[in-house]
């Protein structure tokens, strides 16, 4: 009888020891976890990180296509002859336009990515610094109506490429060559500078 009681007691203690004891989450713990999620670069934790990861995949896919097409006569080479450069650009542009004949607005700048970019840009356009930034955007803006906001559209050679202020560039994801951001009026263009093509765009990116 004593042995049986001893075995029952051991079993009870062992069972209690295997049960995890958790304390309730405090407000401080919840705030800490929320902060970690917000700053995390893990797409499974941070929705913004997931958006930026998706954007990078779309950019990388375009660059892979560009590199595949920029060969032979479409490969840009250093030359002092403007005609050689223009011919190579025209050839490359035609190849990219053909390969992306079905491309449409939003293939790279999805609705969610567009919204994220607008949120990134908005704080830089407020206050005194924002006024200076807007002034820079107007300084070398192309003539109104000369730029087609259309995927695969050519950027007119005769029109200036507007400068994007450094504070805006620092808020946006870095782009690999030959892609660049350009802001025309209130719209942001993703430009392939090797082919002078509009890859995609964000209307009303500037509030």
Secondary structure as the mmCIF struct_conf table of DSSP 4:
data_model
#
loop_
_struct_conf.conf_type_id
_struct_conf.id
_struct_conf.beg_label_comp_id
_struct_conf.beg_label_asym_id
_struct_conf.beg_label_seq_id
_struct_conf.end_label_comp_id
_struct_conf.end_label_asym_id
_struct_conf.end_label_seq_id
HELX_RH_AL_P HELX_RH_AL_P1 UNK A 2 UNK A 17
TURN_TY1_P TURN_TY1_P1 UNK A 18 UNK A 18
BEND BEND1 UNK A 19 UNK A 19
HELX_LH_PP_P HELX_LH_PP_P1 UNK A 23 UNK A 26
HELX_RH_AL_P HELX_RH_AL_P2 UNK A 27 UNK A 39
TURN_TY1_P TURN_TY1_P2 UNK A 43 UNK A 45
HELX_RH_AL_P HELX_RH_AL_P3 UNK A 47 UNK A 69
BEND BEND2 UNK A 70 UNK A 70
HELX_RH_3T_P HELX_RH_3T_P1 UNK A 72 UNK A 74
BEND BEND3 UNK A 75 UNK A 75
BEND BEND4 UNK A 80 UNK A 80
HELX_RH_AL_P HELX_RH_AL_P4 UNK A 82 UNK A 99
TURN_TY1_P TURN_TY1_P3 UNK A 100 UNK A 102
TURN_TY1_P TURN_TY1_P4 UNK A 105 UNK A 106
BEND BEND5 UNK A 107 UNK A 109
HELX_RH_AL_P HELX_RH_AL_P5 UNK A 111 UNK A 122
HELX_RH_3T_P HELX_RH_3T_P2 UNK A 123 UNK A 125
BEND BEND6 UNK A 126 UNK A 126
HELX_RH_AL_P HELX_RH_AL_P6 UNK A 127 UNK A 139
TURN_TY1_P TURN_TY1_P5 UNK A 140 UNK A 140
HELX_LH_PP_P HELX_LH_PP_P2 UNK A 141 UNK A 143
TURN_TY1_P TURN_TY1_P6 UNK A 144 UNK A 145
BEND BEND7 UNK A 147 UNK A 147
BEND BEND8 UNK A 150 UNK A 150
TURN_TY1_P TURN_TY1_P7 UNK A 151 UNK A 152
HELX_LH_PP_P HELX_LH_PP_P3 UNK A 153 UNK A 153
STRN STRN1 UNK A 154 UNK A 154
HELX_LH_PP_P HELX_LH_PP_P4 UNK A 155 UNK A 156
TURN_TY1_P TURN_TY1_P8 UNK A 157 UNK A 158
BEND BEND9 UNK A 159 UNK A 159
HELX_LH_PP_P HELX_LH_PP_P5 UNK A 162 UNK A 165
HELX_RH_AL_P HELX_RH_AL_P7 UNK A 166 UNK A 169
TURN_TY1_P TURN_TY1_P9 UNK A 170 UNK A 171
BEND BEND10 UNK A 172 UNK A 172
HELX_LH_PP_P HELX_LH_PP_P6 UNK A 173 UNK A 174
TURN_TY1_P TURN_TY1_P10 UNK A 177 UNK A 178
STRN STRN2 UNK A 179 UNK A 184
TURN_TY1_P TURN_TY1_P11 UNK A 185 UNK A 186
STRN STRN3 UNK A 187 UNK A 192
TURN_TY1_P TURN_TY1_P12 UNK A 193 UNK A 196
STRN STRN4 UNK A 197 UNK A 202
TURN_TY1_P TURN_TY1_P13 UNK A 203 UNK A 204
#
